[in-house]
């Protein structure tokens, strides 16, 4: 499959403006090392599943099936911050049952389209920065309370993101 025949996709919890402002405050409370590359405000999100290259001609079918995935309203809260191996600074999110259920339901749909799912257990998080080795999280993190009742299908376009569809009841 070449670049003209495919699109690079992921599914994510896409924050509304109030939640985005909280994520920005959390990101900005860190002490970043000189090499760190903080994630731009507009790109802050919590990935559900990375899809990667997906056939362009199957995109309408994927969107239609994802639109049928039930989404229970959830309240996302941070459970800490850390730097993952590879220098990825993250805000960890509580693994609440409705979030884990949504992750599983979306994964079932993707597997039905032949998408290879991540083998590691799902660790809900928001990436705050890359190349963040040596950075320090704040001693006292700003509170994050993010209400989500939907998710997004997002296209990655060489450094920018395009929300292709918002899915779930009452998504804002």
GUVEXKOL-393284 format. One record per atom (N, C-alpha, C): residue in three letters; atom name; x, y, z; chain. Coordinates in steps of 0.1 Angstrom, whole numbers, plus 5000, padded with zeros to 4 digits. Each point is the difference from the previous one (the first is absolute). Layout:
> ALA; CA; X; Y; Z; A
...
***
This chain:
> UNK; N; 5008; 4988; 5000; A
> UNK; CA; 4992; 5012; 5000; A
> UNK; C; 5009; 5012; 5000; A
> UNK; N; 4998; 5009; 4990; A
> UNK; CA; 5008; 5012; 5000; A
> UNK; C; 4993; 5012; 5007; A
> UNK; N; 5007; 5011; 5001; A
> UNK; CA; 4994; 5012; 5007; A
> UNK; C; 4988; 5005; 4994; A
> UNK; N; 4998; 4999; 4987; A
> UNK; CA; 4988; 5005; 4994; A
> UNK; C; 4988; 4991; 5003; A
> UNK; N; 5002; 4987; 5003; A
> UNK; CA; 4990; 4990; 5002; A
> UNK; C; 4996; 4999; 5015; A
> UNK; N; 5008; 5007; 5008; A
> UNK; CA; 4997; 4998; 5015; A
> UNK; C; 5001; 5013; 5007; A
> UNK; N; 4994; 5000; 5012; A
> UNK; CA; 5000; 5011; 5009; A
> UNK; C; 5006; 4995; 5013; A
> UNK; N; 5007; 5009; 5008; A
> UNK; CA; 5005; 4996; 5013; A
> UNK; C; 4990; 5005; 5010; A
> UNK; N; 4996; 4990; 5008; A
> UNK; CA; 4988; 5003; 5010; A
> UNK; C; 5003; 4996; 5014; A
> UNK; N; 4993; 5005; 5009; A
> UNK; CA; 4999; 4996; 5014; A
> UNK; C; 4986; 5004; 5005; A
> UNK; N; 4996; 4993; 5011; A
> UNK; CA; 4988; 5004; 5007; A
> UNK; C; 5004; 5006; 5014; A
> UNK; N; 4993; 5010; 5004; A
> UNK; CA; 5004; 5007; 5012; A
> UNK; C; 4988; 5007; 5008; A
> UNK; N; 5002; 5002; 5012; A
> UNK; CA; 4992; 5009; 5008; A
> UNK; C; 5005; 5014; 4997; A
> UNK; N; 4992; 5008; 4994; A
> UNK; CA; 5004; 5013; 4995; A
> UNK; C; 4994; 5010; 5009; A
> UNK; N; 5008; 5008; 5007; A
> UNK; CA; 4994; 5009; 5011; A
> UNK; C; 4992; 5012; 4994; A
> UNK; N; 4990; 5003; 5008; A
> UNK; CA; 4993; 5013; 4997; A
> UNK; C; 5009; 5011; 5005; A
> UNK; N; 4996; 5013; 4997; A
> UNK; CA; 5009; 5011; 5003; A
> UNK; C; 5003; 5001; 5015; A
> UNK; N; 4991; 4997; 5009; A
> UNK; CA; 5003; 5001; 5015; A
> UNK; C; 5010; 4989; 5004; A
> UNK; N; 4998; 4988; 4995; A
> UNK; CA; 5010; 4989; 5003; A
> UNK; C; 5013; 5003; 4994; A
> UNK; N; 5000; 5006; 4987; A
> UNK; CA; 5013; 5003; 4994; A
> UNK; C; 5007; 5010; 5008; A
> UNK; N; 4993; 5010; 5006; A
> UNK; CA; 5007; 5010; 5008; A
> UNK; C; 5006; 4994; 5013; A
> UNK; N; 4993; 4990; 5005; A
> UNK; CA; 5006; 4993; 5012; A
> UNK; C; 5013; 4992; 4996; A
> UNK; N; 4999; 4994; 4988; A
> UNK; CA; 5012; 4992; 4995; A
> UNK; C; 5012; 5009; 4998; A
> UNK; N; 4997; 5012; 4994; A
> UNK; CA; 5010; 5010; 4998; A
> UNK; C; 5007; 5004; 5013; A
> UNK; N; 4991; 5003; 5010; A
> UNK; CA; 5005; 5004; 5013; A
> UNK; C; 5009; 4989; 5006; A
> UNK; N; 4996; 4988; 4999; A
> UNK; CA; 5008; 4988; 5005; A
> UNK; C; 5013; 4999; 4993; A
> UNK; N; 5000; 5001; 4986; A
> UNK; CA; 5012; 5000; 4992; A
> UNK; C; 5010; 5011; 5004; A
> UNK; N; 4994; 5012; 5002; A
> UNK; CA; 5008; 5012; 5003; A
> UNK; C; 5006; 5000; 5014; A
> UNK; N; 4994; 4992; 5009; A
> UNK; CA; 5005; 4999; 5014; A
> UNK; C; 5013; 4992; 5001; A
> UNK; N; 5004; 4993; 4989; A
> UNK; CA; 5012; 4992; 5001; A
> UNK; C; 5012; 5009; 4998; A
> UNK; N; 5012; 4995; 5005; A
> UNK; CA; 5013; 5006; 4997; A
> UNK; C; 5006; 4992; 4989; A
> UNK; N; 5000; 5006; 4988; A
> UNK; CA; 5005; 4992; 4988; A
> UNK; C; 5015; 5001; 4999; A
> UNK; N; 5006; 4989; 4996; A
> UNK; CA; 5015; 5001; 4997; A
> UNK; C; 5001; 5007; 4986; A
> UNK; N; 5012; 5005; 4997; A
> UNK; CA; 5002; 5008; 4988; A
> UNK; C; 4996; 4992; 4987; A
> UNK; N; 5002; 4987; 5000; A
> UNK; CA; 4997; 4992; 4988; A
> UNK; C; 4985; 4997; 4999; A
> UNK; N; 4992; 5002; 5010; A
> UNK; CA; 4986; 4996; 5000; A
> UNK; C; 4992; 5007; 4989; A
> UNK; N; 4991; 4993; 4994; A
> UNK; CA; 4991; 5005; 4990; A
> UNK; C; 4986; 4999; 5005; A
> UNK; N; 4995; 5010; 5008; A
> UNK; CA; 4986; 5000; 5005; A
> UNK; C; 4990; 4999; 4988; A
> UNK; N; 4990; 4992; 5002; A
> UNK; CA; 4989; 4998; 4990; A
> UNK; C; 4992; 5013; 4999; A
> UNK; N; 4997; 5005; 4988; A
> UNK; CA; 4992; 5012; 4997; A
> UNK; C; 4986; 4999; 5006; A
> UNK; N; 4995; 5011; 5005; A
> UNK; CA; 4987; 5000; 5006; A
> UNK; C; 4990; 4992; 4992; A
> UNK; N; 4999; 5003; 4987; A
> UNK; CA; 4989; 4994; 4992; A
> UNK; C; 5002; 4985; 4998; A
> UNK; N; 5012; 4994; 5003; A
> UNK; CA; 5002; 4986; 4998; A
> UNK; C; 4998; 4992; 5013; A
> UNK; N; 4998; 5006; 5011; A
> UNK; CA; 4998; 4992; 5013; A
> UNK; C; 4987; 4992; 4999; A
> UNK; N; 5002; 4987; 5003; A
> UNK; CA; 4989; 4990; 4999; A
> UNK; C; 5004; 4988; 5008; A
> UNK; N; 4990; 4991; 5002; A
> UNK; CA; 5003; 4987; 5005; A
> UNK; C; 4997; 4989; 4990; A
> UNK; N; 5010; 4994; 4994; A
> UNK; CA; 4998; 4990; 4990; A
> UNK; C; 4993; 4987; 5005; A
> UNK; N; 4990; 4996; 4993; A
> UNK; CA; 4994; 4987; 5003; A
> UNK; C; 5008; 4989; 4992; A
> UNK; N; 5001; 5001; 4987; A
> UNK; CA; 5007; 4991; 4992; A
> UNK; C; 5007; 5007; 4989; A
> UNK; N; 5013; 4996; 4998; A
> UNK; CA; 5007; 5004; 4988; A
> UNK; C; 4996; 4990; 4989; A
> UNK; N; 4996; 5005; 4988; A
> UNK; CA; 4996; 4992; 4989; A
> UNK; C; 5012; 4999; 4990; A
> UNK; N; 5006; 5011; 4997; A
> UNK; CA; 5011; 5000; 4990; A
> UNK; C; 4994; 5002; 4986; A
> UNK; N; 5007; 4994; 4990; A
> UNK; CA; 4995; 5001; 4986; A
> UNK; C; 4987; 4992; 4999; A
> UNK; N; 4990; 5006; 4994; A
> UNK; CA; 4987; 4994; 4998; A
> UNK; C; 4995; 5003; 4986; A
> UNK; N; 4994; 4990; 4993; A
> UNK; CA; 4996; 5002; 4987; A
> UNK; C; 4990; 5012; 4998; A
> UNK; N; 5004; 5009; 4992; A
> UNK; CA; 4991; 5012; 4998; A
> UNK; C; 4986; 4996; 4996; A
> UNK; N; 4999; 4990; 4991; A
> UNK; CA; 4986; 4996; 4995; A
> UNK; C; 4992; 4993; 5011; A
> UNK; N; 5006; 4996; 5011; A
> UNK; CA; 4992; 4993; 5011; A
> UNK; C; 4997; 5010; 5011; A
> UNK; N; 5004; 5012; 4999; A
> UNK; CA; 4998; 5010; 5010; A
> UNK; C; 4985; 5003; 5003; A
> UNK; N; 4991; 5001; 4990; A
> UNK; CA; 4986; 5002; 5003; A
> UNK; C; 4994; 4989; 5008; A
> UNK; N; 5004; 4987; 4996; A
> UNK; CA; 4995; 4989; 5007; A
> UNK; C; 5005; 5000; 5015; A
> UNK; N; 5012; 5003; 5002; A
> UNK; CA; 5006; 5001; 5014; A
> UNK; C; 4992; 5010; 5008; A
> UNK; N; 4998; 5012; 4994; A
> UNK; CA; 4993; 5011; 5007; A
> UNK; C; 4986; 4995; 5003; A
> UNK; N; 4993; 4994; 4991; A
> UNK; CA; 4986; 4995; 5003; A
> UNK; C; 4999; 4990; 5011; A
> UNK; N; 5010; 4991; 5001; A
> UNK; CA; 5000; 4990; 5010; A
> UNK; C; 5004; 5006; 5013; A
> UNK; N; 5010; 5009; 5000; A
> UNK; CA; 5004; 5006; 5013; A
> UNK; C; 4988; 5009; 5006; A
> UNK; N; 4992; 5005; 4991; A
> UNK; CA; 4988; 5008; 5004; A
> UNK; C; 4990; 4992; 5008; A
> UNK; N; 5001; 4987; 4999; A
> UNK; CA; 4990; 4991; 5008; A
> UNK; C; 5006; 4996; 5013; A
> UNK; N; 5012; 5003; 5003; A
> UNK; CA; 5006; 4996; 5013; A
> UNK; C; 4994; 5008; 5011; A
> UNK; N; 4994; 4993; 5010; A
> UNK; CA; 4994; 5007; 5011; A
> UNK; C; 5011; 5006; 5009; A
> UNK; N; 4997; 5012; 5005; A
> UNK; CA; 5009; 5008; 5008; A
> UNK; C; 4993; 5004; 5013; A
> UNK; N; 5005; 4995; 5011; A
> UNK; CA; 4994; 5004; 5013; A
> UNK; C; 5008; 5013; 5004; A
> UNK; N; 4992; 5010; 5005; A
> UNK; CA; 5007; 5012; 5005; A
> UNK; C; 5010; 4996; 5011; A
> UNK; N; 5011; 5007; 5000; A
> UNK; CA; 5011; 4997; 5009; A
> UNK; C; 5006; 5013; 5005; A
> UNK; N; 5006; 4999; 5012; A
> UNK; CA; 5007; 5012; 5006; A
> UNK; C; 5015; 4995; 5001; A
> UNK; N; 5008; 5007; 4992; A
> UNK; CA; 5014; 4996; 5000; A
> UNK; C; 5008; 5009; 5010; A
> UNK; N; 5008; 4993; 5008; A
> UNK; CA; 5008; 5007; 5010; A
> UNK; C; 5014; 4995; 4999; A
> UNK; N; 5010; 5009; 5003; A
> UNK; CA; 5014; 4996; 5000; A
> UNK; C; 5003; 4991; 5012; A
> UNK; N; 5009; 4991; 4998; A
> UNK; CA; 5005; 4992; 5011; A
> UNK; C; 5015; 5001; 5002; A
> UNK; N; 5006; 5010; 4994; A
> UNK; CA; 5014; 5003; 5002; A
> UNK; C; 5006; 5004; 4986; A
> UNK; N; 5013; 5002; 5001; A
> UNK; CA; 5008; 5004; 4988; A
> UNK; C; 5013; 4992; 5000; A
> UNK; N; 5005; 4997; 4988; A
> UNK; CA; 5013; 4993; 5000; A
> UNK; C; 5006; 5002; 4986; A
> UNK; N; 5012; 4996; 4999; A
> UNK; CA; 5007; 5000; 4987; A
> UNK; C; 5001; 4985; 4996; A
> UNK; N; 4993; 4996; 4990; A
> UNK; CA; 5001; 4986; 4995; A
> UNK; C; 5014; 4998; 4994; A
> UNK; N; 5004; 4987; 4998; A
> UNK; CA; 5012; 4996; 4993; A
> UNK; C; 5000; 5007; 4987; A
> UNK; N; 5011; 5005; 4995; A
> UNK; CA; 5000; 5007; 4987; A
> UNK; C; 4998; 5015; 5002; A
> UNK; N; 4998; 5005; 5012; A
> UNK; CA; 5000; 5014; 5002; A
> UNK; C; 4986; 5006; 4998; A
> UNK; N; 4989; 4993; 5001; A
> UNK; CA; 4987; 5005; 4997; A
> UNK; C; 4994; 5004; 5014; A
> UNK; N; 4998; 5013; 5002; A
> UNK; CA; 4994; 5004; 5013; A
> UNK; C; 4985; 5000; 4998; A
> UNK; N; 4993; 4994; 5010; A
> UNK; CA; 4986; 4998; 4999; A
> UNK; C; 4993; 5003; 5013; A
> UNK; N; 4987; 5004; 4999; A
> UNK; CA; 4991; 5000; 5011; A
> UNK; C; 4992; 4987; 5000; A
> UNK; N; 5001; 4992; 5010; A
> UNK; CA; 4993; 4988; 5001; A
> UNK; C; 4985; 5003; 5003; A
> UNK; N; 4991; 4992; 4994; A
> UNK; CA; 4986; 5002; 5003; A
> UNK; C; 4995; 4987; 5008; A
> UNK; N; 4991; 5002; 5009; A
> UNK; CA; 4994; 4989; 5007; A
> UNK; C; 4994; 4990; 4990; A
> UNK; N; 5002; 4987; 5002; A
> UNK; CA; 4995; 4990; 4991; A
> UNK; C; 4986; 4996; 5005; A
> UNK; N; 4991; 5010; 4999; A
> UNK; CA; 4986; 4997; 5004; A
> UNK; C; 4993; 4990; 4991; A
> UNK; N; 4991; 4992; 5005; A
> UNK; CA; 4993; 4990; 4993; A
> UNK; C; 4994; 5004; 4986; A
> UNK; N; 4994; 5012; 5000; A
> UNK; CA; 4993; 5004; 4987; A
> UNK; C; 5011; 5003; 4990; A
> UNK; N; 5011; 5006; 5004; A
> UNK; CA; 5011; 5002; 4990; A
> UNK; C; 5006; 4987; 4995; A
> UNK; N; 5002; 4991; 5009; A
> UNK; CA; 5006; 4987; 4995; A
> UNK; C; 4990; 4992; 4991; A
> UNK; N; 4987; 5002; 5003; A
> UNK; CA; 4990; 4993; 4992; A
> UNK; C; 4999; 5007; 4986; A
> UNK; N; 5001; 5013; 4999; A
> UNK; CA; 5001; 5007; 4988; A
> UNK; C; 5012; 4995; 4992; A
> UNK; N; 5011; 5000; 5006; A
> UNK; CA; 5013; 4995; 4994; A
> UNK; C; 4998; 4986; 4994; A
> UNK; N; 4994; 4991; 5007; A
> UNK; CA; 4997; 4987; 4995; A
> UNK; C; 4990; 4999; 4989; A
> UNK; N; 4990; 5008; 5000; A
> UNK; CA; 4990; 5000; 4990; A
> UNK; C; 5006; 5006; 4987; A
> UNK; N; 5007; 5011; 5001; A
> UNK; CA; 5006; 5005; 4988; A
> UNK; C; 5011; 4990; 4994; A
> UNK; N; 5007; 4994; 5009; A
> UNK; CA; 5010; 4990; 4996; A
> UNK; C; 4993; 4988; 4992; A
> UNK; N; 4988; 4996; 5004; A
> UNK; CA; 4993; 4989; 4993; A
> UNK; C; 4997; 5005; 4986; A
> UNK; N; 4995; 5012; 4999; A
> UNK; CA; 4997; 5005; 4986; A
> UNK; C; 5012; 5001; 4991; A
> UNK; N; 5011; 5005; 5006; A
> UNK; CA; 5012; 5001; 4992; A
> UNK; C; 5006; 4986; 4996; A
> UNK; N; 4999; 4991; 5009; A
> UNK; CA; 5005; 4986; 4997; A
> UNK; C; 4991; 4994; 4988; A
> UNK; N; 4988; 5004; 5000; A
> UNK; CA; 4991; 4995; 4989; A
> UNK; C; 5004; 5006; 4987; A
> UNK; N; 5007; 5011; 5000; A
> UNK; CA; 5005; 5006; 4987; A
> UNK; C; 5015; 4995; 4998; A
> UNK; N; 5005; 4991; 5008; A
> UNK; CA; 5013; 4995; 4997; A
> UNK; C; 5011; 5009; 5006; A
> UNK; N; 4997; 5009; 5009; A
> UNK; CA; 5010; 5009; 5006; A
> UNK; C; 5007; 4992; 5011; A
> UNK; N; 5013; 5000; 5000; A
> UNK; CA; 5008; 4993; 5011; A
> UNK; C; 4999; 5008; 5012; A
> UNK; N; 4995; 4995; 5011; A
> UNK; CA; 4999; 5007; 5013; A
> UNK; C; 5013; 4999; 5008; A
> UNK; N; 5002; 5010; 5008; A
> UNK; CA; 5012; 5000; 5009; A
> UNK; C; 4999; 4988; 5009; A
> UNK; N; 5011; 4994; 5002; A
> UNK; CA; 5001; 4988; 5008; A
> UNK; C; 5001; 5003; 5015; A
> UNK; N; 5005; 5012; 5003; A
> UNK; CA; 5002; 5003; 5014; A
> UNK; C; 4987; 5005; 5007; A
> UNK; N; 4999; 4998; 5013; A
> UNK; CA; 4988; 5005; 5006; A
> UNK; C; 4998; 5015; 4998; A
> UNK; N; 4987; 5004; 4999; A
> UNK; CA; 4997; 5014; 4998; A
> UNK; C; 5003; 5008; 5013; A
> UNK; N; 5008; 5011; 4998; A
> UNK; CA; 5003; 5009; 5011; A
> UNK; C; 4995; 5014; 4996; A
> UNK; N; 4987; 5003; 5004; A
> UNK; CA; 4995; 5013; 4996; A
> UNK; C; 5009; 5012; 5004; A
> UNK; N; 5003; 5009; 4991; A
> UNK; CA; 5008; 5011; 5003; A
> UNK; C; 4999; 5011; 4989; A
> UNK; N; 5005; 5011; 5003; A
> UNK; CA; 5001; 5011; 4991; A
> UNK; C; 5015; 5003; 4998; A
> UNK; N; 5005; 5000; 4988; A
> UNK; CA; 5014; 5003; 4998; A
> UNK; C; 5001; 5015; 5001; A
> UNK; N; 5010; 5004; 5009; A
> UNK; CA; 5002; 5015; 5002; A
> UNK; C; 5012; 5005; 4993; A
> UNK; N; 5010; 4991; 4998; A
> UNK; CA; 5013; 5004; 4993; A
> UNK; C; 5007; 4988; 4996; A
> UNK; N; 5009; 5002; 4990; A
> UNK; CA; 5009; 4990; 4995; A
> UNK; C; 5014; 5004; 5002; A
> UNK; N; 5009; 4991; 5000; A
> UNK; CA; 5014; 5003; 5003; A
> UNK; C; 5002; 5007; 5014; A
> UNK; N; 4992; 4995; 5009; A
> UNK; CA; 4999; 5007; 5013; A
> UNK; C; 5008; 4994; 5011; A
> UNK; N; 5010; 4991; 4997; A
> UNK; CA; 5009; 4995; 5010; A
> UNK; C; 5006; 5012; 5008; A
> UNK; N; 5001; 4998; 5013; A
> UNK; CA; 5005; 5011; 5009; A
> UNK; C; 4990; 5010; 5003; A
> UNK; N; 4988; 5000; 4995; A
> UNK; CA; 4990; 5009; 5004; A
> UNK; C; 4994; 4996; 5013; A
> UNK; N; 4994; 5010; 5007; A
> UNK; CA; 4994; 4997; 5013; A
> UNK; C; 4985; 5004; 5001; A
> UNK; N; 4992; 4990; 5005; A
> UNK; CA; 4986; 5003; 5001; A
> UNK; C; 4998; 5010; 5012; A
> UNK; N; 4989; 5007; 5000; A
> UNK; CA; 4998; 5009; 5012; A
> UNK; C; 4998; 4992; 5013; A
> UNK; N; 5005; 5006; 5011; A
> UNK; CA; 4998; 4994; 5013; A
> UNK; C; 4985; 4999; 5003; A
> UNK; N; 4992; 5009; 4995; A
> UNK; CA; 4986; 5000; 5002; A
> UNK; C; 4993; 5003; 4986; A
> UNK; N; 4995; 4990; 4995; A
> UNK; CA; 4994; 5001; 4986; A
> UNK; C; 4986; 5007; 5001; A
> UNK; N; 4998; 5009; 4990; A
> UNK; CA; 4986; 5006; 4999; A
> UNK; C; 4990; 4989; 4998; A
> UNK; N; 4988; 5002; 5006; A
> UNK; CA; 4990; 4990; 5000; A
> UNK; C; 4995; 4999; 4985; A
> UNK; N; 4996; 4988; 4997; A
> UNK; CA; 4994; 4997; 4986; A
> UNK; C; 4987; 4992; 5002; A
> UNK; N; 4989; 5006; 4996; A
> UNK; CA; 4987; 4993; 5000; A
> UNK; C; 4994; 5002; 4987; A
> UNK; N; 5000; 4990; 4992; A
> UNK; CA; 4996; 5001; 4986; A
> UNK; C; 4988; 4991; 4997; A
> UNK; N; 4989; 5006; 4996; A
> UNK; CA; 4988; 4992; 4997; A
> UNK; C; 5001; 4996; 4985; A
> UNK; N; 4999; 4987; 4998; A
> UNK; CA; 5000; 4996; 4986; A
> UNK; C; 4988; 4990; 4998; A
> UNK; N; 4993; 5003; 4989; A
> UNK; CA; 4989; 4991; 4996; A
> UNK; C; 5000; 4996; 4985; A
> UNK; N; 5012; 5001; 4995; A
> UNK; CA; 5002; 4996; 4986; A
> UNK; C; 5015; 4999; 4997; A
> UNK; N; 5003; 4997; 4988; A
> UNK; CA; 5014; 4999; 4995; A
> UNK; C; 5001; 5004; 4986; A
> UNK; N; 5013; 5002; 4995; A
> UNK; CA; 5002; 5005; 4987; A
> UNK; C; 5008; 4990; 4992; A
> UNK; N; 4997; 5000; 4987; A
> UNK; CA; 5009; 4993; 4990; A
> UNK; C; 5008; 5011; 4994; A
> UNK; N; 5013; 4999; 5001; A
> UNK; CA; 5010; 5011; 4997; A
> UNK; C; 5010; 4995; 4989; A
> UNK; N; 5002; 5009; 4991; A
> UNK; CA; 5010; 4998; 4989; A
> UNK; C; 5013; 5007; 5004; A
> UNK; N; 5011; 4994; 4999; A
> UNK; CA; 5013; 5006; 5002; A
> UNK; C; 5006; 5004; 4987; A
> UNK; N; 5003; 5013; 4998; A
> UNK; CA; 5005; 5005; 4988; A
> UNK; C; 5014; 5006; 5002; A
> UNK; N; 5010; 4992; 5001; A
> UNK; CA; 5014; 5005; 5001; A
> UNK; C; 5001; 5012; 5009; A
> UNK; N; 4997; 4998; 5013; A
> UNK; CA; 5002; 5011; 5010; A
> UNK; C; 4987; 5007; 5004; A
> UNK; N; 4989; 4998; 4993; A
> UNK; CA; 4987; 5006; 5004; A
> UNK; C; 4990; 4989; 5001; A
> UNK; N; 4989; 5003; 5007; A
> UNK; CA; 4989; 4991; 5001; A
> UNK; C; 4987; 5006; 4995; A
> UNK; N; 4992; 4991; 4994; A
> UNK; CA; 4987; 5004; 4995; A
> UNK; C; 4990; 4991; 5005; A
> UNK; N; 4990; 5005; 5008; A
> UNK; CA; 4989; 4992; 5005; A
> UNK; C; 4991; 4997; 4989; A
> UNK; N; 4999; 4987; 4996; A
> UNK; CA; 4991; 4996; 4989; A
> UNK; C; 4986; 4998; 5004; A
> UNK; N; 4998; 4995; 5012; A
> UNK; CA; 4987; 4997; 5006; A
> UNK; C; 5000; 5001; 5015; A
> UNK; N; 4989; 5005; 5005; A
> UNK; CA; 4998; 4999; 5015; A
> UNK; C; 4989; 4990; 5002; A
> UNK; N; 5002; 4991; 5009; A
> UNK; CA; 4991; 4989; 5002; A
> UNK; C; 4996; 4998; 5014; A
> UNK; N; 4987; 4997; 5002; A
> UNK; CA; 4995; 4998; 5014; A
> UNK; C; 4989; 5010; 5003; A
> UNK; N; 4992; 4997; 5009; A
> UNK; CA; 4989; 5009; 5004; A
> UNK; C; 5005; 5013; 5006; A
> UNK; N; 4995; 5011; 4995; A
> UNK; CA; 5003; 5013; 5006; A
> UNK; C; 5015; 5005; 4999; A
> UNK; N; 5007; 4994; 4990; A
> UNK; CA; 5014; 5004; 4999; A
> UNK; C; 5001; 5015; 4997; A
> UNK; N; 5009; 5007; 5007; A
> UNK; CA; 5001; 5015; 4997; A
> UNK; C; 5013; 5003; 4993; A
***
